[in-house]
Amino acid sequence: MYYERLFQPIQIGSLRLPNRVMMGAMHTNFEEHPNALALLTEFYQARTSVGLIVTGGISPSDNGRLYTGAQALLSDADLALHKGLTNAVHQADGRIALQILHAGRYAKISQPVSVTNEPSRINPVAPVELSHDGILDIIKDHARCAKLAEAAGYDAIEIMGSEGYLLSTFISPLLNSRADQWGGQLANRARLPIEVVKAIKAACNLPIIYRISAADLMPKANSVEEVQQLIAWLEEAGIDAVNLGIGWHESPVPTIATSVPRAGFASLAAQLTSKVPMILSNRIAMPDDADRVLATTNADMVSLARPLLADPNWLIKAKHDPLAINTCIACNQACLDRAFVGKPVGCMVNPNLNHTPLPNQAAKKVAVIGGGVAGLSCAVTAAKMGHQVTLYEQCDHLGGQLRLAAMVPGKEDYHELLRYFQHNLAKYNVTIKLNATLENPSLFDKVVWATGVQPKWPAEAEPEVLNYQQAFAKPREQLGQRVIVIGGGPIAVDFCQYLYGPHKYKQHWGIQGTEVMLAKPSPSEINVTLLQRGTESPHKKLGKTTGWAHWASLKKQGLDHRQGCEFILIEPNKVVFKQGDHKTTLTADTIVCCIGQNSNQAPTGSITIGGCRNAQAIDAERAIREGYECALTLL
């Protein structure tokens, strides 16, 4: 299928773009690396097929830095990196915009500033309320930064006015309780963003994109009608495009997790209008999503960020081979979870972040034993390098535990990863043998074992008790109305969510229009009890940016969670355990053990990857990376 709409040119101010796909701002933490220019050059040059690249947020002032030492553009002394970067992008026939971001109360610095002194729940340091003169300095800082960006050779400016950063907090009726000219009525709350736009317009000749908070997804937020008014005022001030941001980083609902529906906020782009091009972001993972947005809403462009981590050639493949796209599944494991702790970003589904050419090697006959995610990664990478690969799987299907993950409500996009691997197995002529084991290793030059894991078994459990693999294999309704889950790790959490079944995202999280109604939880009809040996909350073992959402979802549905359990007996329908000196007996329709995993055995001295190599804390990110890295060593 050819997605014609994606490839139509578009004009943003004086800048003509060759297509309708923008790479949204991502702070990669390459920006602060000692080798920043080389890292950013490679990263951005790999992605110049999109119409416009937007940098990660660059502060216009010291008090707006994301964290101590984060990049800021304050004077001519800071231009060298930026000139090198714009030159590199232009040499690759790309276009690049600088995002000006004042972190406001999210700044991890000694003294952040904000619209008021109200602290954020995601930053322990309370901000100082900006004075009138301080606000005027903010305006001057933005103008100076934009002028420097023009001198550095950038093609456009994006102003960050969304996601809970400084400018969006001024617009917010939740936070802006000021009694001066910068607060109160909407016109006053919007004064700072409007003055920033005017000042930038006067300081430089670059097109201006304003990233507006189309939906704060906070308990109190501007209505759609108020957002529409804000867009109109910003247009009058001189913006050349408006980019619709969704949610604040401190929103009590997930906005960047895999459980967020793809293009789930496209309805806002259908309700809002603009005289300038409108750009929509948030969970636009595949060309179908982008095409639907452009066809059915008022959006003129789409913005992708994480999908271009997953596949730098997303747009090229959209034109020639959409099924070959390595799809972002919004897991956040190697990107945002790393970014928010100051580590350089990676990608779970794409260990070759910039599609660095694979080394040319003499073709070998390679056998990969195991069709789980580690084996798939190794087989595909080795085949791309020219090896003759045969993949053995003892079951009648590929995917291993990846298939189980895709059964969890909110993680359905894991099917996309399996589709990607299967497409490439066919494309690179991998021989697949199902219901098979390797009988004659001597036929191959290299044999890689990726036989995965098997569930651990508690000594207190009778043989008839189900492990998680057996339980996932059963239809949900066969497990009954009351289920006890033994465990406290990610698999136990996933299985609890599987038991509760799918839910409607906006209804589940209380999203109404642009805000969140903090309604009381409405427990599920299914009664789930999670019994855990340890005392550390399960959500701490999950992803930094997504774990809280998975755990909050379970609690909303009525999960009964008990910690510090010393098990005495685990039968198919009964569990006996102690908490301290208190002994408890619980009964259920089904008991399921999710207490961890052991490695499946491989011959001594053989090449092993994934859970087969080490079952401790194995996840898809490590399995894919080890499969990829192993293939590179098959010399």
N, C-alpha and C positions, 0 to 999 in steps of 0.2 A: 504494500500500500504506500502511495506517495502522499505525504502530508503537505499539500500545496500551501496551506495557510502559513506554515512555519517558515517558508522560504520566500515570502514576499518582503521586499524592502520596506523600510519605514523611516520617517524623518523625525528626529528629536531636535528641535531647534535648528541650528545650522549643521547638525551632524546627521549624515545619511547612513543608515545601517543596512547591511545586506540581507538580514533575516530578522525574525521576530523572537529570537531566543536570547535572553540576557543571562550571564553568569552572575548570580547574586553574591553579595559580599560575604566572604568567609574569612575570619581571622584564623590563619593557619599556624601561628606561632613561628613561621619561617621569618616573619618580619623582624623579630628580635634576635635571630640567630647570627653568630659572627660571620657566617657565609650567606647572609640574607639575599644579596643580589643574585647569586648563582642559583640558590634554591627557588626563589620567586620567579626568576627568568624561566627555568625549566618548567615550573608548575604552570605559569600562565601561557607560555608558548605552546604547551600541549593542548590548550583549550581555546585557541584563537579562531576556531571555526564558528563560534557563537557570534552574534551581532555585536555584543558589547560585554566586556569584562568589567566588573566592579571590584575594586580592591577590598581587602579587609578594612575594618574601621581604623582611621587615622585621626588622632586627636588634634584639635586646633589649639590646645592649651595644656599646660602642665596639670591643671586641676581636672582635666577631662580625660586623662589617660585611663585605659582599661585597668591597668595595674602598674605598679612602680616599674619603670623601665620600658613600658610599652611604647610603641612608635607614636611620635607626634611630628607634625610639620609646622615648625615655629619660625624658621628663619632660613636664609640662603645656605647656612651651614648644613641644613638637613636635605638639600636638594640632590646630592650625588646619587643616593640610592634610587630616588624617584626618577631622575633623568635616565639612569641606566635601565630601569624597569620599563619605562615608556618606550625607549628606543628598541628594546628587545621585543616588545609586543608589536610595535609598528614594523619591525623587520620581518615578523612572521605574518604580516598583513592583518593584524588585529587592531582593535580599538579598546581603549581602557579608560575608565572613569575612576576618580578618587572618591571614596566615601569619607566624608567628614563626620566623625562620631564623637560627641561629647558624652562620656559615660554617666555623668550625673551621679546619682546615689549608688549606682552599681560599681563605681570606681573602687578598685582594691588598692587604695592609697591611704596615706596617713590622715588626710583631711578632704574627703569628697564634698562637693557642693551640690545643692539641689534647690528645687522650688520652695521647699520648706525643710524643716529639720526632721521630718518623719523618716525613720529608717526603713530600709527594705528587708524583707525576711530572708533574702539571699546574700546579704552583706552585713557582717557584724558591726561595721563601723558606721555610726550615725552621721549623716551629712550636716553641713552648716547651711542655713538658709541664705541664699544669695541676696545681697543688698541691691538697691537700685543701680548703684555704680558698678557693682559686680555683674549685673545683667548687661549693662552697656559694654562692659569688657568682653562678655561672651559674644556679643554681636560683632565687635571689632576682631575678635580672635577668628571667628568663622570667615570673615571677609579676607583677613590676612592669609589664612590657610588656602582659600580658594585662589587668591592671586599667586601664591607660591605654586599651587598645583598647575596653574596655567603656564608658569615659567618652566615647570618640570616637563611639560609636553603632554599632559593629560588631555583627553578628548572631551571630557565632561566632568561634572561634579554631581555626586549624590549626597544629599543632606539626610542624615539619620534622624528621623523624627518619630520613630516607632519603638516597639519592643520594651518600653520602660526606661529608655535612656533619657537624657536631660530634656530635650525639647518636647517629648511626649508627656513628660510629667507636668510641664507647664499647661498643656492643653487639658490635662486630666481633671474632671470634676471631683474625682476621688481624692487627689492630693493637693490640688491648687486651691487653698483656702485663703490666699493672700487678700488683703484689703486695699492694696495699692493699684496702680494702673496695669499691673501685670497679672491680676487675678480677679476672681468674681465672675462676671458675665463672660460668655463665650468669646466675645470680641476682645476682651482683655486677656483671657487665657491664651488666645491665639496670637497676641501681639508679638511675643518673642519670636516664634517661627516666621511670622511675616516680615519682621524687621531683619531677621537673618537673611531671608531670601533677597530682600531689597539691597542689603549691604553687599551680598555676594554679586548681585547683578551689576552693581555700580563698580565693583572691584575688578571684574574680569569679564571676558567675552565668551566664556564656556557655557554650553547648555547645562541647565540645572534640572536634576531629577530630585523630587522630594519624596522620601519614603515616609508615608503617613501611617499612623496606626488606625487601620480601618476597623479593627475590633480589638479593644484592649483585653477583653475576656477577663475582666476584673469585676468584683461585686458592683462597682459603679463605673459607668463608662459613658462616653459620648454616644448618642443615638446615631443611627444611619443618617438621619436628617442633619444632625450636627456635623457629622463627617463630611456630608455633601457640601455644607456651607463652608467648612474649612478648605475643601478643595477649591471652591470658587474664589475664596480670598487669596489662596496661594497662587492661583492662576493670575489674578489681578496683580499680584506682587511680582510675577515674572517667571514662574517655573515653566519648564518645557516638557515635563512628563511627571506623572504621579505613580508611585510604586506602592501598592497596598500591602502593608505589613499586618501580620496576624498575631495577636497575643503579646503579652509581656513575659519576660523571663520568669517573673515571680507569680504568674497566673496560677490559680489553684487547679487548673485543668491542663492536661497534656496538649501541646501544640506541635511538637516536633518528634513525637514518638511514632512507632509503626502502627499504633492503634488509631491514629488520626486518619480518617478516610482520605484517599487520594483526591486532590483538588476539592477537599471538603468545604472550603470557604469560597468557592466560585460564585455562590449566590450573592455575595457582597459585590462582586464585579458586575453582576447583573442588575443590582439595585442602584449602584452609583454611576454617575455620568461625569464626563470631563470634556473640556475643549481641547486638551492636550492628550497625547497618548497615555493610556492607562496600562499599567503593568501589574500582573497578578503573580504572587508567589505562594509557597506553602504546599508541599507534598505533591508536586507535579512530577511524577516519577518516570512516566513513559510518554512517547509521542501521542498515543491515544488520549491521554489526559490533557496534554497541551492543545491538541487539535479541538477537543471538545470545549475547552475554555474559550478559545478564540472564536469558535462557531456559535456558541450559545450565550455569551456574556458581552459586556461592553469593553472587555480587556482587548488591547491591541498587541500586547506582548506578554510573554511568560518569563518568569525568572526562576532559574534552577541553581541550586547551590550544591547540596550533597549529591544529587544525581551526576554532577560533573566530577565529583571525586570518584564515584563508582565507575564512571566511564568517560574519559576525556573526549572520546569520539562519539558521544551521544548523538549530536546533530548529524554527523556524517552517516552514522548507522541508521538514523531515522530516515534518511533519504535512500539508502541502498540496501539495508538489511536490518530492519527493526528488531527481529528476534535475536540478533547478535548483541544487543545492548545489555551490558552488565548492570542490572537494575539496582538502584538504591532501595534498600528495604527499611530505611529509617531506624536502624538498630542503634545508631550513635556510638557503638562500642569503640571504634577506632578514630572517630572524628570528633564529635562534640565532647564526648567523655574525656578525651585527651586535651582538647582545646581549653576546657574550663579548669584544668589543673596545670596549665602552662606548658604542656607537651606538644611537639609538632604533630599535626593531624596526619592520619592515615585513613584507610578504608577497609572495613571488614571483608567486603566482597572483592576488593581489588588491591592485592598487596603490591602490584606494579603500578604505583599511583599515577605516574606520568606516561604510562605505556612506553617505558624505555625498551628499545629493541632487544629481543631475546638473543642470546649468543648463538652463533652458528656452530653446530657440532656435527661430528660424523654420526650419521644415523645409526641407532642401535635398536635391537629388539628389546622392548621393555614390557614387563608384566607388572600390573598394579593389582594387588589383591585386596579387594574391598571397594564397594561402590558408594561409600558414605562421602561426606563432604571433603575430607582430606584426600581420599582416593580420586575423587572427581577432579579436584584442583590439580593434583599431580599429573593425572592422565591427560587433561586438556593442555596443561603447560608443556609437557613433554612432547605431545603431538604437534603443538605449534612450533616447536623447535626442530621438527623434522624426524623425530623418532617414530618407529613403528610400534604402536602401543596396543596391548591387549588388556582389557579391564575385566577382571573376574569378580563376580558377585554371587554369594551362595543363596541369596533370596531370588524371588522372581521380579524384583524391581530395584531401581537405583535410589539413592537418597539417604539411606540410613536414618539417623536421628533428625536430619533435616526435614524429613516428612512428618515427624512427630511435632516439631516446632511449628510447621505450617498448619497443624490442626488446632493450635491454640488461638482462640478468638483475639483478633487484633494483630496476629502475626501471619495472616494469610499471604502476605507478600513474600514470605520465604519460598513459596512456590515459584516465584520469579527467578530465584537463584538456581533452583533445580532446572527450570526451563533453559536458562542461560547455559548451564553445563551440558545439558542434553543436546542443545543446538550445536555446540562446539564439538562435542564428541562425534556427531555426524559430519560436521564441516571438515574436520581434520582427520577423518577416516580411522577413528579408534574402533577396534574390534571389541564388541561387548559380548561377554559370555555370562548369561544369567543361570541361576541354579547350578553353578559350576564352581569347582575348586581347581587349583593348579596341581596337576599330577606330575609334570615333568619340567622342573625349573631349568634343567640344562638346555632347553630350547631357547632360552632368553639370555641376553647379555647382562641385564639388570632386572632384579625383582624387588619391588617395593611393597612392603606390608602395611596396609591401612585398614586393618580388620576391626578397628573401633573398640567399643567397650561393651560390657555387660553390667546390668544393675548389681550393686552390692546387696547383700542379704543380711538382715539383722539376726543375730543368734537367737533372739527371743521369738522369732516368727515361725509359725507352722508352714509346711510346704504349700498348702493350699492358698495362702495369702498371695495376692497379686503384686507383682512388681509393676513399675510404671509402663514398661513396654507392653506387657500383657494388658494392662488397663486401657492404654491408648488404642489397642487393637479392638476393643469392644465398643459398640455404639453407646453413646452417653446414657441413653435411657435404660440400658441393661445394668448400669451400675447402681441404680436406685435413687431414692430421694434423700438418703442420709449416707454420707461417705466420710470416712476418716482417712486423712492423708498423713503418713509418717515421714517427716523430713523438714528441713529448714533452708534448703538451697534453691537455686534457680529452677530446677526441674520440678520441685514440689510446688513452687509458686505458679509455674506454668500449668501444672496439672490441675491445681485448684481453679484457675481461670477457665480451663477446658471444661471442668464440671459445671461451672455457672453458665457456660454457653455464650453466644454472641449477644451484644447489646447495641442499641442505637447510640452512637457517639454523643450527639448533642443532648439528647434526652438524659443519657446516663450522667453527664457531667453538669447538667443544669444550665446549658448555654441557651440564652434567649437573645436573639439579635446580636448585639455587640458586647454584651456583658454576661456575667455568670451569676446565677441565683443560687446562693448557698443553701439549698434545700436539705432537709433531713434525708439520710440514706433510706432507700426503699429495698429492704433485704429480699433476696431471691427466694423462690419456693424451694430450691435445693438447699439442704442443710449440710455445710461442709465444715469439718473440724480439722485444723492443722496442728499436729502434735510434734514438738521439736525438742530434741535432746538439749541443745545449747540454749544460751540466753541472749545471744546477739540477734537483733531483729533481722528477719530474712531480707528486708529491702536493702540492707547495707551490703549484701552480697550481690546485688543487682547493679545495673548501669547507673552511673552518677546522674545522668540527665533523664533517665527513664524509670529507674527502679522505684522512685517515690510514687510514680503514676500507677504502676502495676499493683503496688501494695495498697494505695488509696482505693483503687478500683475494687480490690477484694474486700476491703473493709466496708465499702459502701454496699456491697452485696451481702454483708452479714457474716463474713468469715469469723469463726470461733477459733482463735489462735491461743495455744497454750505452750509456754516455754519451760525449760528445765525439767523435762519429763524423763524419768528413769523407768524404762519399760521392764515389765515383769513377764507379760505374756501377750502375744499378738496372734489372734486367731482370725479366720476368715470374716467373722462378724463381731468380734469382741476384742477390745484392748484393755489391758490392766497395767496401770503405771502409777508411779509415785511422784509427787512434787513435794520435796522436803519430806516431812513425816506423814503427809496426807496421801492416802491410797485411793485411787479412782478407777472405776470400771465403766467403760463406755461401750455401747453397742451401735452397730450400723449395718446397712445393707451390704456395704463393701468396705474393705480395708485395703489401702494401696501404699506400698513402700517406695519412697523416693529418697533414699538416704545416701545416694552417691553412686559411683561407678568404679569398676575394676577394668584394667586393660585385658583385652583378648590376647592370648599368647601368640607369639610369632617365633620362628626358629631362631635359636641362639646365633648372634652375630649378624643377623639380617638387617636390612635397611627398614626402619619403622618410622611412621609419621602419625600425627594426630593422637587420638585416644589410645591407640595401640601402643604408641611409644610411651605416653604418660597420661593416665586418666585423671590425674589430679587437676581440678579446675579447668578441664578441657572445655573449650567453647568453639563456635564456628570460626571466629576470627583467627584463633591459633591454628586450627585444623587447616584452613585455607592457606594461611601463610606458610605453614610447614610443608604442605603439598607443593606449593609454588617453589619454595626454596629448595626442596628436595630435587625437583625436576632440573633445576639449574646445575645440580652437582652430578648429573648422570653423564659423566665425561667418557 
